[in-house]
Structures are given as C-alpha cells and as structure tokens.
C-alpha cells in the first residue's frame, strides 16, 4: 500500500478546524492526523487549501453512473432513499473507487397507488393498479401496505433483502399536485415504525407537509428526509421534532425546485459545468414546478428554527435521474448548493459542513467515515480557500480521495 502525506492543509475534521496540518493515509485508511511525514511517503502539498472529510448526500435516488458524477464533486457517500442499491446489489460498488459509496432503504413503504407512483407515466406505475408489480421489481421487495399488519409484515422482508434502513412514505399528494393520493394512516405508520424498531432498524419518513411530519414524529420516526413546505412552521411542530430526537434532511434544493426555482445559476458555474454532462446540466436548469404557491422564505425559516432548537440537520439533494421534469437538482453538485441554502437559513459555514460530513455519518451509524481521524476511511476532499468562512469555496475542488485513491479536480 502507498503511504501518502497531505501537508500544509487547513484540516476541518468534520466537527472543527484542527491545529494540525498534516494527514497521513496508508492505502484506504487515515493513519495519523498531525505528526511527522513518514519516511518514503508520497507528499501532497495542500498549501492554501482546506481538507474536508468526503461529503455525504443524505437523500438520493441513484445508480452507478450517478455515483460517478457524485464523486466528481467530492461526495463519497450517498444515502439512497428509494432505489435498488441494497446490500446484495452493491458489492461491486463498494469495491469501485471510481464512484461514491452508497447505502439504501430499498423501496419505501407506501399504499398501492401512493407516492411516488404519481411521478411515473400511466402503465409504468409500480403499485399504481393496486398490485406490487413483482415483474418490474427485479426481486426487490415492493412494500405496498394499507393495514398495520401489512406494514409490520414487510419489515423482516426488507431487512432480509438488504435494506440498510426503512423508509415510510407519508404523502397525500398535496405538494406534488396530486391531492387525494392514497396515504399511510397513523395506525399503519405506527405499526411499521414499531416493528422496524424491534428489528433494530433506523426509520426515515418522506413528509412534505406539516401534518405528515407530525404523523411521522408521533409514530417515533428517527428522521425526516424532507422539511415540510406547505405552510410556515409553528412553535409546536418545532418542539415536537426537537423533543423526539429526530434528525431532518431539509432538501431545500428540492423544495426550491418544487416551487419552480431552477438550478440554472449553479449549472452556469464553470466549476459545475466542467463536471456534469449535457443531460445533467439540462436537468439542473429545469425544475419540478409542482408547488409554485410555496414560499422559500418559509422553508428557510423552518430550517432556521429547527437548527435553533438543536435538531440535527443533514445535507441532502433528492437528486434522481437526468430528466428536466425532475430537475433543479443533480448528483454531487446539489450538495454544494444545499450547503449554501443552509447558510442562507442561518447556519454557519462550519455548521453546513458538519451537515454534510460528521452528522450524517453519526446519525446513520457509519462510524468509519464522515470525519478525519486515525483509523477511518481515507475519503477526503481538498478545496482551495477556506469554506469554514465562505461556503462557496466548497466547489473550488483541488483533489478527492476515495478510500485513499486520489483523483484530481478533473
């Protein structure tokens, strides 16, 4: 294995800026922070730059190709919130240092015809006709549930099939422009969450309305992977979330897109344009545009209130596939955009960096990453300048390491 010493760096270790300015890697592992450069080590001079842990995107729907784009932006781990990259399906990805690593919920528990079936064309809606569409599942568990017994019954099947955590869809279609969608009721949600807890599984909920967020919190959910956008927050809902201990992945970039706000300005940034292909740049310039009556200022105020209440916030994008009607977000690039939104909501740049590094690692029990410390994975991002004072510098990428394998800026 090659020993590498990254020297003269400002080191943000996932929590704070360290006094030490040297980090030593031995193959895929960080072996030292600070100390002398080992004899014979390959020296990488990081003078003028800041070394960060590899970033997380804590809400995606992904593929091997998308994971390659993510890595170009220093995102070394994606958390898939609905998709196929469960344990048995990603062994080759875990060994592939040309793409980001991934963990997955598999498919979320939802009623037949419930979210996200409304996003699919007629005839291609899994469960849209009330059936679990096993011929299109490729062996994955498609957990369509309408009763507490059904929801609880799917938990061991999801665990056995390789889901890393369990997702529940709590969505009546209001925000997506499909009001009246079938939605999990409180009893069904409660039963599913309780059974997941008995299996030792982390639980997360898709909830885009305040009432859905309340339902999820009352069920004992571990995390909300959206922030509600249908109305301003109340003191009550902030208190409920904070007292529950749940984390929140706000996905402000997604909420903005739902309101018709595109990612065109981000796509025009040469630091982004150089790392995405035409299909993704076109997608980034689009938007969902399903809830134009929403107010971004309300969403940012909710994020601010959650942060003030001590709720753990995680950076996520909800990036999926490169089609314009799912636009405004892109793998990798939108994590940087999300951190800017978090700062706009009142977090410090260091808070935003924690939301993309140490905090998701801790909340998803990925103890081998998310920080720069001896014994952890050598997943690292080196950027020019100081993003702990100017969050826009995160896109000034000089180098990326995935398990110690070095990539240049591009």
N, C-alpha and C positions, 0 to 999 in steps of 0.2 A: 504494500500500500504506500501511496505517496503522502509524505508529510508536507503540509502547506502552512505557512505562517502569514497571516494577513496583518500587516503592520501599519502603524500611524493612523489608525481609524478612530473616529468617534464611535463608540460602541453603545448602541441602545439595545439593552438585553431583553427587551420585551416588557420591562417594567420601568426602567430608568436608564439614564446615561451613566456608564461606568467610568471610573478613573483610569482603568487600564485601557491601553490602545492596541494591544496585540491579541489575536485569537489564533489558536493553533488547531489545525484539523489533521487527523490521521485517517485517511480514507474517508468513510462515511460519517465519522464521529468527531465532535469537538472534544479535544483532549485537554485544552487549557485556555483560560482567559487571563491574560497577563503573563508575566514571567519572561524568561529569555527565549529567543528564537532557537529552536533545536538545531543542532549541527546537521547539515545536509538538507535542511528543509527548503522547499521552493518558496521564495518570498514574494508576496503580492503586496506592493506598496499602495495603501489606500489613502494616502495623504490627501486631505481636503474633502474626504468623504465620510459618510456615516454608514456603519454596518448594522443592519437590522436582521432579526430573525426572518426566515421566509414567511410571506404573508399567507393568511387564510382568506378564502371566500366562504363564508358560513352559510350561504344559500345559493345553490346552483342546481341545474338540471344538465347533465354533462355527458361527454363522450371522450374517447381517447384523443380525437382531433381537437376538441375544445380544451382539454387538459394541456395540450401542447401550446396553445395560444396563452393559456393562463400562466404557464411557466415563463413565457417571454416577458411577463410583467412582474416577475418575482413572486407570483402566487405559487407556493409549493404544496399547498393542501387545499382541496375543495371539499366541501361538505354537501353532498348531493341530497336534495330534499324530495325528490321523486325521480326514480330512474332505475337503470338496470345494473349499476356497478356495485352489486352486493359482493360479499367476500369471495364466493366461488368464481365470480365473473371478472375479478380484477387482479388475480395473482400476477399476471404478466405486466400489469401497470405498476404494481408495487416495485417491480424489479427494473422498470424502464425509467432511467434517469433523464430522458428527454421530454418527460411530461410531468405535470403535477401529480402528487398522490391524491387519493380520494377515499372518502368514507360515504356510506349511503344508507338511506332509510328504506331502499326498495320503493314499493308503492305505498302511498298513504291510504289510511282507512277512510272511506267515503261511501255514501249511499250509491246504489246504481243510478246513473244519470247525474250524479253530483259533480261538483268541481273536482278535476278540471275538464270534464267531458265537453263543456261548452266551448272550449278552445279548439276542439277538433272538428273537421268537416263532417257533415252527415255521412253515416256509413263507416266512419273510422273512429267512432267514439267508444272506447273500452267501457263497457257497462252502460252505455247510453240507452240500450234497449232493455235494461234490467238483467242482462246476463254478464258474467265475468269475462267473456271473450277469451277463453283459455287458448284458442288457436292463435291469438295475437300476443300472448303473454311470454312465449318462449320459455315456459317453465317457471317464470316468476309468479309469486303469489299476488293475485289481484284481489285485494281485500275489500269487497263491496259489502257493507253491513247496514242493516236497518234496525237491528234489535241489540240490546245489551249482550245477549247470548252470542250473537254472531260476531260482534266486535271482540269480545273476550276470546272467542274461539280462534280468531285469526292470529292472535299474539304468538302462540307457540309455533304456528306455521311460519310466520315472518322471522322469528328467531332462528328456526331450523334452516330457513332458506338463505340466511346470511345478512339480514338487516342489522346494521350497527346501532340503530335507534329507531323508534317507532313514531311515525307521523300521523296526525289526525287532521282531516280537512273539515274546518268549521266555517262554512261559507254558503250563504243562501243566494249568491249571485248578484247581490245589490251593487257592488262596486264594479263587477265585470259587465254590467249592462244586461244581465240575465236574471232579474228578480224572480224569486219563486223556485230556484233550483232546489232539488232535494238536499236536505242538510241533516247532519247528525243531530239528534236531540240530546238533551242533557244526560238522560239516563244511559244512553248508548255510549256517549263520550266518557262518562264516569266509569262505566264498566271496563271499557278498553284501557283507560289510563291505569285503573287499579290492577288489572291483570298484567299489564306491562311492568308495573312496579313489582309485582310478585315474581316476575322473571328477571328482575334486576336491570331492566332496560330504561334508558333515558327516553323521555317523551317530548315531542315538539308539536306545535299546532300552527297550521295556516289559519290566520284570523285577520281579516281586513276591516272588520267593523268593530266598534267598541263593544257591542253586545256579544259578538263572537269571542272577543278577548276575555270578557268577563266569564263566559261559559267555560273557556279553557282553563282559566285560573281557578275557578270553582271546582273543576274536575281534578285539580292537582297537577297540572302540566308543568314540566320542567323548563320549557322555553317556548316563547312565541317567536315564530320565524318571519313575522311581519309586524309592523306597527299599524294600528287601525288608522283609517283615513277618511271615514265617513262623517266625522264631526270633531270638534275640539275635545281635548281631554278634560276630565273632571278630577277634582281632588280625590274623589272616591276611587276611581279606577287606578290612578297612580298609586294610591295607598294599597289597594288590593294586590297589585302586581309586586310592589316592593315587599310587602309582608309575606307574600308567597315564596319569595326567594327565586322566582323565575327569572331567566335572562330574556333579553329581547334582541332579535336581529332586525333592526328597523327597515332595512332595504329601502332607504329614502329614494335611491335612484329608481327603483321600481315604482314607488308611489308617484314620483315626478312624471315618469313615463305614462302611468295610468291617467294622469291629468293632461296629457298631450305635450309634455315638455320633452323635447328630443335631446339626444346626446351629441348634437351636431358640433357644438363648440369643442367637445372632447375629441371628436373624430377629426377636427381640423388641426388639432395639436400634432405637430410633426413627430413628437415622441410617441404618440399613439398610432398615427397613420403608418409609421415605419414598421409596426409590429403586427398589424392586422391585415387580412386580405380584403378584397373588394366587397365580398359578401358580408363580412362583419362590419366594415365601415358603412355600408348601406344600411344595415340593421341598426347600427348605433345612431344613425341620422334619423331613424324612424321613431315611433312611439306606440305604446298600447292604445292610448287615447280612448279609454273606456269610461273614464270618470272625470270629464272636463270641469265639472262643477266643484271638484275638490280644491282645497286651499293648501298649497305647500307650506305656507306660514303656520298653519295649524299643526301640520305634521312635525315641523321643526320645533314648535313649542312643546309638543308632546315628548319628543326626544329629549329636549332640554329638561323637562320636568322629571322624566324617568332617570336621567343622569343625576339630577339634583337629589333625587330620592335614594340614590345608591344602587339602582338597578344595573346589573352587568349588561353592557351593550356590546354587540358583536357586529363586525362589518360583513355585510353580505350584499349580493347584487341581484339575485334571481335570474341571472343570465341562463339562456337555454340554447336555442338553435338560431341560426342566422336567417331569419325571415323578418321583413320590416314590420309586420303587424305585432310581432313580439319584440319590438325594437326599443331603442333608448338605452340598452344595456349590452355589454359584451364581456366575455370571459377575460379576466385579468384586468383590463383597462378600467372596468367599472368599480373595482375595489378601491382604486385610487380616487375615483370620483366620489364614492361613498364616504371615504375618509374626509374629503373636503366638505361634504354635507354635514358630517358630524361636527366638524369645527365650526361650520356656519351656525349649527344649533347651539353652540356654546361650549363644546368640549375643547380642551387644549389640544394642540397637535400631538403631544405625548399620549393624551387620553385616546385619541383616534388611532394612534399606532398600537396601543395596547389592545384596542378593539379588534385589530387585525392580526394580532400575534398571540400574546400570552393568555388573553381572556378566552378566546375560543378553544385554545388548547386545554385550558383548565376545565372549562365547562363541558367539553366533550371527552374528558379524561384521556387526551392524547399527550401523555406525560413525557414523551420522547422528543417533543418539538415545541415551537412557539416561543422559545427563549434561547438566549445564547448563554450556555453554561456547559461545563465539562460533563461529558457522558451523554449529551443529547445529540440528535441528528444534526449533521452539518448542512442544514437547509438555511441558506443565508441570502441576503440581498444587500448589495452595496450601491449606494446612491451618492451623487455629488451634492455637496452642501449639507445643510442641517435641517432635516424635516421635523425635528422636535421644536423648531421655531417657525418653520414655513412648510406647511403640509404639501404645498405644490411641488416641493423638491423630490417627493417620492417617485416621480416619473423620470427624474434625471438618473437613469439606471446606468451604472458602470459595469456591474458584474452580478451574476447569480450563481449560487451553488445549490445543487440538489443532491443530497447525500454525499457531499464533498466533490461532486463532479462539477467542474467550472464551465460556465457559459459567459461569453462576452455580452456586451449590451445588445448587439445584433450585428 
